[in-house]
Amino acid sequence: MTISTAPVPEPVAADSPPRPARRPIRPGRAREWWLGAALVLPALVLAVMFKLVPLVRGVITSFESSSGFGGSSFAGADNYTRMLDDSMVLTSFRNALLVVATLPVWIVLPLVLAVLIHQRSPGWKFFRAVYFVPYTIAPIVVGIMFRQILAPDGPLNAMLRTVGLEPLAIQWLNGRYSALFSLVAVALWSFFGLGVMTYLAGLATIPEEILEAAYLDGAGFWRRLFSVVVPMLRPTVAYWSVVCASGVLIWLFPLIYALTQGGPGDATMLPEYLVFLTTFQFLDRGYGSAIGIALFVFVAVLSIFSVRHMFKEGTRKPR
């Protein structure tokens, strides 16, 4: 006689729901997970090495006092309190706010051009290529080129004098108020081609029948733009807004370096260029890092609001 040692199943009540059976992990899904992890790992390593580590190092350096090529010592929050009394730092962030105020132009102008190209206006193939070409030119080259164009005796002023608009032939890069907006205009010329391509990608997802129906109903260009295109491109517009909100404060360094070097005076001094001067020209690494961290917080706050707006627009249900 043999005695069975198999476990006796527990009695199950008649009215109790059946227990869900555990699904075994399929080898295929595990293989997909490891493949995905292997593909993401290189990008993650690069992000940690070139983004997170420098950020942490910058935060640590911002609490140190260093001058020249010598050593450094702990300074606490002295670098941050020093910024509050530094007129150059305050002026650079004021100029940054003026640059941020031009964001509507960065957002709307590429959209208008993209719609004109999408509806195949005369010469649309030519302009589709021409608008993107400036984005392929290195910003430092763009700056050198426009430094000649915007010179007091440059081609732009010569053309204005020729057509009888001599009062408009001003010193574009030497004026107290014209220098900053000339810098922004050059940056817009250099980068807005990327926005045109972004909007064209979004417009390709809109059914042609909708735009044709609006045209047959008598809607003009601007009515179709704001009543049909913009509501259907909310996620794309929000995405480009986020890119511009952060980009206008970190894209301008090569243009500042080539065009104005922060001048005249402090008219075009922006935080990113001030970080460069403080750290590499005046060799004050601690103070330069503190300004850089302040700029990081400024851009992060602006980007957070933009991302929240993008998420709301992207998840809004159509009426």
Steps between C-alpha positions, in 0.01 A plus 500: 500500500636846401418832658451797265686817596331727244352818655129493555330794323319743728123493477356780296172661593226468244441877475868610490632635167752285319863595546665638186763270366851637482615552148847363441752748364548417138860481379414735214388782732808463719717515190322817384551661841872431499529620141323825590722548804811440290389760245418761765813443709749685273279810489453480877875475558566800274228703675648422842858573391437821306186636669456378855866486607581854373183630665594349835857625462371846415281509810798398717727760337240774550552469876875545468719808478768477233710752316758448230668164472536447873299279729151556627336525841148458626308829482146392587233714338729802451498465121120504491466799732764677293281466192223700664729804520665453159348742250644306206325179608170681550535670161573168328183341640300810409627463143404131518143599586494732198613211281229275648244771414573436129380138526166567320697594188707181525180294524267673252735592214614142420136386520385757244783407261435128549131542411591701187737223392250226588227654285747506210526872446698602189863397544427279801764240411768767473405669827472167684870448439605865540338542842685198639844592360582760773457231767773294335754785528713508815383784732850644527509530119159665505629749756807591295285539189244728663771704671594615151140539382393709801813718512438878479634498143377149424269376224179545701553871569625554145178351364286713734678816387458400136121464528463827692465358851814659642338570845476122544871451428603485865788337683325168549760336723625814675174649617394466861153371413547368147789262577302246703212476257740485204662205676160334549410562134821330383432207735146472367628496141746228594267267689144550376552254214488221756161631611374501140601136460339412835170659400510340154529161669193582708305633201560170320274332759200725422263348240491708184121474494470717811707784355321474166161512671602816688619655173174412320303651789666832427747510789797723424863422577503643852163348586620156388826552692348587838170312477611176332878457496591623848235294687613184316869576553481573872752227598745613229467868590546414868809290422662779297412746778691286750801476268505877445439587866816322605694552178490880479704514822764242405525537120635854484853459636679451163305790349583729792865402475516570128274808482522715813694321778242632744523862390455780448547531874270232641224536237531141374644341812308180570561255789658231283760743365559644847575147626763468227662833585499444875636147481753514218600866475491607864578142620240515778369145472285505812315818410463392136352168613254683727382714207470185290289325763277808524457488122422128523225567755365786288480281189364203699212706644417638156516151348282347773221746429537435127498121545190517719328707234612251233362208703165675550474586132601151392247327726210740443208321345355658185154648539 
